[in-house]
Amino acid sequence: MADKEKPYKVYRGGRVKGPVRGAPVARERADGGKGSDGDGYRGTYAEPVRKRRRWRRGIALFVLLLLLLIVVWGVLGFLAFRNGVKEANSRLDGEATRALSPSEGSILSIPSTILLIGSDAGPGRGRSRKGLSDSLMLVRSDPDEHRMSLLSIPRDLRVPIADHGEDKINAAYPLGGAALTLKTVQSLTGLPINHVVIVDFQRFGEVIDALGGVTINVKKPILSKFDCPYGTPARCQRWKGWRFSRGVQEMDGRRALTYSRVRKNLLDPQSSDLTRIANQQQVVQAIGSKATSFGTFLRLPLIGDDLARPLTTDLSAGELMQLAWVKRRAAADPVRCRLGGSLSSDGSYILAEDTGDVILMFTGKTAAQPPRPGSELFGPGCFVGQSAK
């Protein structure tokens, strides 16, 4: 058989020394791309596996460093914010702390009610304070329902004040500070109040400026004369007043504070304390949205202590962060409620009989309903996704 022709051909080839290559990738030969026959043949060689691994490792390292930077930046922001909040905690007197109803869990797990007190003279104690509470608002967070609610209380609402008889509710602050205001509001609404935040209106604009301003949708053009910014009576006499055009606009701290205090609009004869309450709720909502934004997180190490400077509160930095998280997860439009009543001859309001219905709406036990149309009362009720004006 050796000298006979075999029915098959035997091919013999050698193995090129070196590592076995992976998937073929077009690559020019070392001889300039020309084979032995000079036909310009370009051979194929494998892309090194280790090169692909280097790319993957580089990407993984970049992601790891980015995550580390975010964590470090977040920690720095929290520390700066915590320093400011500690100072805000130290400004709250013990009597006000004792007037609060203790919480049975964290803000992330159970509903919490917070009283916002806007003071035109800063926080203080007892009768020595001359400033009134220019604004009173309850804020309720309900994490399970992803719900935030605001309840405004007219500052001229006439109510019983413990040991002082009947008076306008804004008199409770100069008479007995935050503690007496807390007791009066709890007695009025029947709601346990878990936390308190006192805002010094003299420095309120600093918070908004630190946030970079807020966005407000002004429903109607406004012209109002109060708190003249000039130092002489003659100049104030010539001053035409604060003006706000209609539409969405950015406001700095001073403009937003002025907008929240407008009570009488010279361009709208029907304007009243209703206007001021609606404006305040707009500003509070805008601050909440800006404070919980990603942009604020990026700037937190730089502005953290500034955010708490005008505040006096029992809330810790961690609890404020929890509240911000509940706000971020809640519906875009909070439930905006107000108490109401009839106007008396001295300019105060007599509480409406259906106040209990508004409290049920505020706490989410019944559906939100706007004030009855055509009512002569300073109509109590709640709004969702619409203006309270």
VEXGUTOR-117431 format. One line per field, with one value per residue (C-alpha): residue number from 0; residue in one letter; x, y, z. Coordinates in Angstrom, 2 decimals. Last residue first. Example, Ala and Ser with C-alpha at 12.3 -4.5 7.8 and 13.67 -1.06 7.14 Angstrom:
// residues 2
seq <- 1, 0
type <- S, A
X <- 13.67, 12.30
Y <- -1.06, -4.50
Z <- 7.14, 7.80
END
This chain:
// residues 389
seq <- 388, 387, 386, 385, 384, 383, 382, 381, 380, 379, 378, 377, 376, 375, 374, 373, 372, 371, 370, 369, 368, 367, 366, 365, 364, 363, 362, 361, 360, 359, 358, 357, 356, 355, 354, 353, 352, 351, 350, 349, 348, 347, 346, 345, 344, 343, 342, 341, 340, 339, 338, 337, 336, 335, 334, 333, 332, 331, 330, 329, 328, 327, 326, 325, 324, 323, 322, 321, 320, 319, 318, 317, 316, 315, 314, 313, 312, 311, 310, 309, 308, 307, 306, 305, 304, 303, 302, 301, 300, 299, 298, 297, 296, 295, 294, 293, 292, 291, 290, 289, 288, 287, 286, 285, 284, 283, 282, 281, 280, 279, 278, 277, 276, 275, 274, 273, 272, 271, 270, 269, 268, 267, 266, 265, 264, 263, 262, 261, 260, 259, 258, 257, 256, 255, 254, 253, 252, 251, 250, 249, 248, 247, 246, 245, 244, 243, 242, 241, 240, 239, 238, 237, 236, 235, 234, 233, 232, 231, 230, 229, 228, 227, 226, 225, 224, 223, 222, 221, 220, 219, 218, 217, 216, 215, 214, 213, 212, 211, 210, 209, 208, 207, 206, 205, 204, 203, 202, 201, 200, 199, 198, 197, 196, 195, 194, 193, 192, 191, 190, 189, 188, 187, 186, 185, 184, 183, 182, 181, 180, 179, 178, 177, 176, 175, 174, 173, 172, 171, 170, 169, 168, 167, 166, 165, 164, 163, 162, 161, 160, 159, 158, 157, 156, 155, 154, 153, 152, 151, 150, 149, 148, 147, 146, 145, 144, 143, 142, 141, 140, 139, 138, 137, 136, 135, 134, 133, 132, 131, 130, 129, 128, 127, 126, 125, 124, 123, 122, 121, 120, 119, 118, 117, 116, 115, 114, 113, 112, 111, 110, 109, 108, 107, 106, 105, 104, 103, 102, 101, 100, 99, 98, 97, 96, 95, 94, 93, 92, 91, 90, 89, 88, 87, 86, 85, 84, 83, 82, 81, 80, 79, 78, 77, 76, 75, 74, 73, 72, 71, 70, 69, 68, 67, 66, 65, 64, 63, 62, 61, 60, 59, 58, 57, 56, 55, 54, 53, 52, 51, 50, 49, 48, 47, 46, 45, 44, 43, 42, 41, 40, 39, 38, 37, 36, 35, 34, 33, 32, 31, 30, 29, 28, 27, 26, 25, 24, 23, 22, 21, 20, 19, 18, 17, 16, 15, 14, 13, 12, 11, 10, 9, 8, 7, 6, 5, 4, 3, 2, 1, 0
type <- K, A, S, Q, G, V, F, C, G, P, G, F, L, E, S, G, P, R, P, P, Q, A, A, T, K, G, T, F, M, L, I, V, D, G, T, D, E, A, L, I, Y, S, G, D, S, S, L, S, G, G, L, R, C, R, V, P, D, A, A, A, R, R, K, V, W, A, L, Q, M, L, E, G, A, S, L, D, T, T, L, P, R, A, L, D, D, G, I, L, P, L, R, L, F, T, G, F, S, T, A, K, S, G, I, A, Q, V, V, Q, Q, Q, N, A, I, R, T, L, D, S, S, Q, P, D, L, L, N, K, R, V, R, S, Y, T, L, A, R, R, G, D, M, E, Q, V, G, R, S, F, R, W, G, K, W, R, Q, C, R, A, P, T, G, Y, P, C, D, F, K, S, L, I, P, K, K, V, N, I, T, V, G, G, L, A, D, I, V, E, G, F, R, Q, F, D, V, I, V, V, H, N, I, P, L, G, T, L, S, Q, V, T, K, L, T, L, A, A, G, G, L, P, Y, A, A, N, I, K, D, E, G, H, D, A, I, P, V, R, L, D, R, P, I, S, L, L, S, M, R, H, E, D, P, D, S, R, V, L, M, L, S, D, S, L, G, K, R, S, R, G, R, G, P, G, A, D, S, G, I, L, L, I, T, S, P, I, S, L, I, S, G, E, S, P, S, L, A, R, T, A, E, G, D, L, R, S, N, A, E, K, V, G, N, R, F, A, L, F, G, L, V, G, W, V, V, I, L, L, L, L, L, L, V, F, L, A, I, G, R, R, W, R, R, R, K, R, V, P, E, A, Y, T, G, R, Y, G, D, G, D, S, G, K, G, G, D, A, R, E, R, A, V, P, A, G, R, V, P, G, K, V, R, G, G, R, Y, V, K, Y, P, K, E, K, D, A, M
X <- -57.27, -56.60, -55.21, -55.64, -53.94, -55.66, -57.63, -59.05, -61.84, -62.80, -64.49, -63.84, -67.57, -70.07, -70.43, -71.18, -69.30, -68.67, -64.98, -63.02, -63.33, -60.49, -61.64, -62.06, -59.65, -56.68, -55.45, -56.22, -59.61, -60.59, -59.32, -61.40, -64.55, -63.84, -63.80, -67.45, -68.66, -66.58, -64.19, -64.95, -62.46, -60.89, -61.33, -62.93, -66.44, -66.28, -65.45, -66.93, -64.89, -62.05, -59.47, -57.35, -56.26, -53.69, -53.33, -49.88, -49.28, -46.34, -47.50, -45.14, -41.81, -39.75, -41.68, -41.10, -37.37, -37.26, -38.95, -36.33, -33.57, -35.22, -35.30, -31.59, -30.70, -32.66, -36.09, -36.62, -36.64, -35.45, -34.72, -33.10, -29.64, -30.86, -30.29, -27.05, -25.38, -25.82, -24.87, -21.43, -21.55, -25.15, -24.39, -24.73, -27.70, -29.39, -29.08, -30.59, -33.78, -35.19, -34.65, -36.08, -39.34, -39.75, -39.00, -41.60, -44.23, -43.57, -43.75, -47.05, -48.52, -47.55, -49.16, -52.43, -52.46, -51.74, -54.49, -57.04, -56.11, -57.85, -57.99, -61.43, -60.48, -57.75, -55.26, -54.54, -53.67, -54.08, -52.49, -49.10, -46.84, -45.79, -44.92, -42.66, -40.83, -40.46, -39.12, -36.57, -35.36, -34.94, -37.83, -37.94, -41.09, -44.16, -46.95, -48.57, -46.40, -45.52, -45.21, -44.39, -45.41, -45.65, -43.01, -43.59, -44.90, -42.11, -39.58, -41.22, -41.53, -37.77, -35.88, -36.98, -38.03, -41.69, -43.13, -46.55, -47.95, -49.28, -49.54, -50.08, -50.80, -52.77, -51.91, -48.23, -46.53, -43.50, -40.05, -37.60, -34.21, -30.68, -31.21, -28.98, -31.07, -34.23, -32.76, -31.41, -34.83, -36.13, -33.66, -36.02, -38.84, -37.39, -38.91, -39.97, -40.22, -42.19, -42.53, -44.99, -48.24, -51.19, -54.35, -57.48, -57.46, -57.98, -56.50, -53.42, -53.09, -53.31, -50.87, -48.32, -48.66, -48.20, -44.96, -43.68, -43.66, -46.04, -47.67, -45.68, -46.55, -50.15, -51.10, -51.22, -54.34, -56.38, -57.70, -59.95, -58.78, -55.13, -54.55, -54.80, -55.65, -59.26, -59.60, -60.15, -58.68, -56.55, -53.52, -55.66, -54.56, -53.10, -53.23, -50.72, -50.82, -48.20, -49.11, -47.22, -49.99, -47.60, -45.30, -47.99, -46.49, -48.56, -47.60, -49.49, -49.26, -49.21, -47.90, -47.13, -46.64, -46.39, -43.23, -43.01, -41.12, -40.66, -43.95, -42.53, -39.71, -38.12, -37.81, -37.42, -39.21, -41.53, -42.29, -43.44, -44.49, -44.57, -46.25, -45.30, -47.55, -46.10, -47.61, -45.69, -42.79, -40.31, -40.96, -39.75, -41.91, -44.24, -43.74, -43.87, -46.51, -44.81, -45.38, -42.24, -40.08, -41.69, -40.88, -37.32, -36.45, -35.56, -32.37, -30.12, -31.95, -31.24, -27.55, -27.57, -29.35, -26.51, -23.89, -26.02, -26.23, -22.44, -22.09, -24.78, -23.07, -19.69, -21.26, -22.99, -19.73, -17.93, -20.67, -20.80, -16.99, -16.97, -19.62, -17.54, -14.38, -16.16, -17.58, -14.11, -12.54, -15.17, -14.57, -10.81, -11.17, -13.34, -10.89, -7.95, -9.89, -10.37, -6.61, -5.94, -7.93, -5.53, -7.29, -6.70, -4.76, -5.94, -3.73, -3.72, -2.91, -1.25, -0.57, 3.19, 3.44, 5.08, 2.29, 2.13, 0.67, 3.78, 5.86, 4.49, 1.05, -1.77, -4.59, -8.19, -9.53, -9.79, -11.47, -8.92, -5.26, -3.38, -0.23, 3.16, 4.77, 3.03, 1.82, 3.10, 1.25, 0.85, -1.93, -2.40, -4.46, -6.99, -7.55, -3.85, -1.92, -0.11, 3.54, 2.95, 0.00
Y <- 82.62, 79.02, 78.18, 74.72, 71.34, 70.31, 72.82, 72.67, 74.46, 77.30, 80.31, 83.70, 83.64, 85.27, 82.00, 82.24, 79.09, 76.67, 76.49, 73.82, 70.11, 67.70, 64.12, 62.87, 61.33, 62.91, 64.90, 68.23, 67.04, 65.96, 69.29, 71.13, 69.32, 70.25, 73.93, 73.65, 76.19, 79.03, 80.86, 84.55, 86.68, 89.96, 93.34, 95.10, 94.86, 91.08, 89.07, 85.57, 82.41, 80.52, 77.77, 77.07, 74.04, 73.32, 69.63, 69.30, 69.35, 67.28, 64.17, 62.98, 61.22, 64.42, 65.69, 62.40, 62.68, 66.30, 65.32, 62.63, 65.18, 67.50, 64.60, 63.93, 67.59, 67.59, 69.14, 71.15, 74.40, 78.00, 79.07, 82.07, 80.36, 76.90, 77.19, 79.14, 76.18, 73.93, 76.53, 75.42, 71.73, 71.67, 72.96, 69.63, 68.65, 71.96, 71.18, 67.74, 69.35, 68.88, 72.50, 73.83, 71.91, 72.80, 76.47, 76.54, 74.93, 77.45, 80.31, 79.12, 78.58, 82.12, 83.53, 81.71, 82.99, 86.57, 86.54, 85.14, 87.99, 90.21, 90.96, 91.70, 95.24, 93.82, 96.31, 97.88, 94.41, 94.24, 91.48, 91.06, 89.32, 86.29, 88.52, 90.67, 87.58, 86.26, 89.61, 89.89, 86.31, 86.31, 85.64, 83.80, 84.28, 82.46, 84.82, 88.13, 91.11, 91.96, 95.53, 96.81, 100.40, 103.71, 105.54, 109.29, 109.25, 106.88, 109.44, 112.18, 109.96, 109.28, 105.98, 104.07, 100.41, 101.18, 98.29, 98.38, 99.58, 96.94, 96.58, 93.04, 91.56, 88.30, 84.60, 84.96, 81.61, 81.48, 79.98, 80.25, 81.87, 80.42, 78.21, 80.48, 83.45, 81.68, 80.95, 84.50, 85.95, 84.71, 86.87, 89.55, 87.05, 84.95, 81.53, 79.43, 75.69, 73.44, 69.68, 67.03, 68.98, 66.94, 68.07, 69.38, 72.31, 75.26, 73.67, 72.56, 76.04, 77.72, 75.29, 75.77, 79.56, 79.51, 77.51, 79.56, 82.78, 83.58, 86.96, 88.01, 84.69, 84.38, 87.72, 86.10, 84.22, 87.39, 87.64, 85.93, 85.57, 85.80, 82.83, 80.40, 82.15, 81.80, 82.48, 85.39, 84.70, 87.68, 85.55, 83.43, 79.79, 78.08, 74.29, 72.63, 68.95, 66.52, 63.05, 59.96, 57.93, 55.92, 58.92, 61.25, 64.69, 67.44, 71.12, 73.57, 77.27, 80.45, 83.71, 87.19, 85.89, 89.19, 90.97, 92.75, 90.08, 90.75, 89.06, 85.57, 84.22, 84.93, 83.92, 86.59, 89.92, 89.60, 85.99, 83.26, 80.27, 76.92, 74.16, 70.60, 67.53, 64.07, 60.98, 57.75, 55.83, 58.25, 60.93, 58.43, 56.80, 57.48, 61.25, 63.31, 66.07, 69.45, 71.82, 70.51, 71.73, 75.18, 75.41, 74.28, 77.28, 76.91, 78.78, 75.77, 73.77, 76.43, 76.33, 72.56, 73.00, 75.11, 72.56, 69.75, 71.45, 71.67, 68.05, 66.93, 68.69, 67.19, 63.72, 64.21, 65.34, 62.29, 59.94, 61.60, 61.46, 57.77, 57.05, 58.88, 57.03, 53.68, 54.61, 55.64, 52.44, 50.30, 52.13, 51.68, 48.02, 47.43, 49.19, 47.23, 43.99, 44.80, 45.26, 41.99, 40.05, 41.01, 41.60, 38.50, 38.56, 38.57, 38.76, 41.44, 40.21, 42.80, 40.31, 40.28, 36.46, 36.22, 38.29, 42.06, 44.01, 45.92, 42.90, 42.89, 42.03, 44.55, 43.71, 42.71, 41.02, 37.29, 36.14, 35.03, 34.26, 31.25, 32.37, 32.05, 29.73, 29.29, 25.75, 23.76, 22.20, 18.88, 17.99, 14.35, 13.80, 11.04, 7.89, 6.99, 6.38, 3.06, 2.84, 2.34, 0.00
Z <- 45.96, 47.01, 43.62, 42.22, 42.42, 45.64, 47.69, 51.19, 53.05, 55.36, 53.78, 55.30, 55.56, 53.23, 51.34, 47.64, 46.79, 49.69, 50.51, 48.61, 49.49, 50.31, 50.81, 54.37, 56.89, 55.16, 58.17, 56.50, 55.31, 58.83, 60.20, 57.59, 58.71, 62.34, 61.38, 60.35, 62.93, 61.53, 63.89, 64.43, 62.50, 63.62, 61.92, 64.90, 63.39, 63.00, 59.87, 59.77, 59.94, 58.37, 58.64, 55.64, 53.63, 50.93, 50.03, 48.52, 44.76, 43.50, 45.35, 48.07, 47.50, 47.68, 50.71, 52.56, 51.75, 52.91, 56.17, 56.70, 56.09, 58.61, 61.07, 60.55, 61.06, 64.30, 64.64, 67.84, 65.90, 65.64, 62.08, 60.36, 60.25, 59.22, 55.47, 55.91, 57.68, 54.66, 52.01, 50.79, 51.72, 50.40, 46.89, 45.07, 47.25, 46.42, 42.71, 43.27, 44.58, 48.09, 49.19, 45.92, 46.25, 49.92, 49.24, 46.46, 48.70, 51.48, 48.95, 47.49, 50.96, 51.91, 48.78, 49.47, 53.05, 51.94, 49.35, 51.78, 54.14, 51.64, 47.92, 46.48, 45.40, 43.11, 41.64, 45.03, 46.37, 50.12, 52.20, 50.58, 53.11, 51.04, 48.08, 50.27, 51.51, 47.96, 46.73, 49.53, 49.22, 45.44, 43.13, 39.79, 37.77, 36.45, 35.45, 36.36, 37.23, 40.80, 42.04, 45.53, 46.15, 44.32, 46.39, 46.39, 49.96, 50.98, 49.79, 51.84, 54.90, 54.85, 55.16, 52.08, 51.89, 52.68, 54.68, 53.01, 49.68, 47.29, 43.53, 42.30, 38.87, 39.21, 39.46, 40.34, 39.64, 41.94, 41.31, 44.18, 44.67, 44.72, 47.74, 49.82, 48.64, 49.78, 53.19, 53.52, 52.75, 56.08, 57.99, 59.33, 58.91, 61.73, 61.12, 64.11, 63.41, 65.77, 66.10, 67.24, 67.37, 68.66, 66.87, 68.60, 66.19, 68.56, 71.67, 69.76, 68.23, 71.65, 73.31, 70.53, 70.64, 74.42, 74.06, 71.10, 73.08, 75.89, 75.36, 72.28, 70.58, 71.75, 70.17, 66.71, 67.81, 68.18, 71.72, 74.25, 77.83, 78.86, 81.17, 78.21, 74.94, 73.77, 70.02, 67.65, 64.21, 63.16, 62.25, 59.96, 60.38, 57.32, 57.03, 54.69, 53.76, 52.41, 51.17, 50.09, 51.78, 53.95, 54.44, 55.86, 56.50, 58.10, 57.99, 60.21, 59.41, 61.45, 59.97, 61.29, 64.81, 66.63, 67.71, 71.04, 72.96, 76.65, 77.48, 77.47, 75.42, 72.09, 68.46, 65.81, 65.57, 62.57, 63.47, 61.10, 63.17, 61.40, 63.42, 62.47, 62.43, 61.84, 60.20, 60.85, 59.25, 57.70, 60.35, 62.93, 65.58, 68.49, 68.34, 71.53, 71.73, 72.02, 74.97, 76.72, 73.82, 74.00, 77.72, 77.09, 74.97, 71.28, 70.31, 70.91, 68.26, 65.60, 66.54, 66.15, 62.81, 61.42, 62.41, 61.01, 57.62, 57.36, 58.49, 56.02, 53.14, 54.01, 54.20, 50.84, 49.22, 50.62, 49.36, 45.92, 45.62, 46.56, 43.93, 41.32, 42.38, 42.04, 38.64, 37.40, 38.77, 37.02, 33.75, 34.02, 34.94, 31.93, 29.63, 31.07, 30.57, 26.90, 26.56, 28.44, 25.87, 23.11, 19.78, 17.59, 14.32, 10.72, 7.62, 5.03, 1.53, -0.68, -3.50, -2.98, -3.20, 0.18, 1.71, 1.76, 4.69, 5.65, 6.64, 10.17, 8.93, 9.22, 11.60, 10.98, 14.09, 14.57, 17.80, 20.35, 19.77, 21.12, 22.83, 21.06, 18.55, 15.24, 14.88, 11.92, 9.11, 7.57, 5.25, 4.30, 1.20, 0.86, -1.20, -0.86, -4.04, -3.95, -3.09, 0.58, 0.00
END
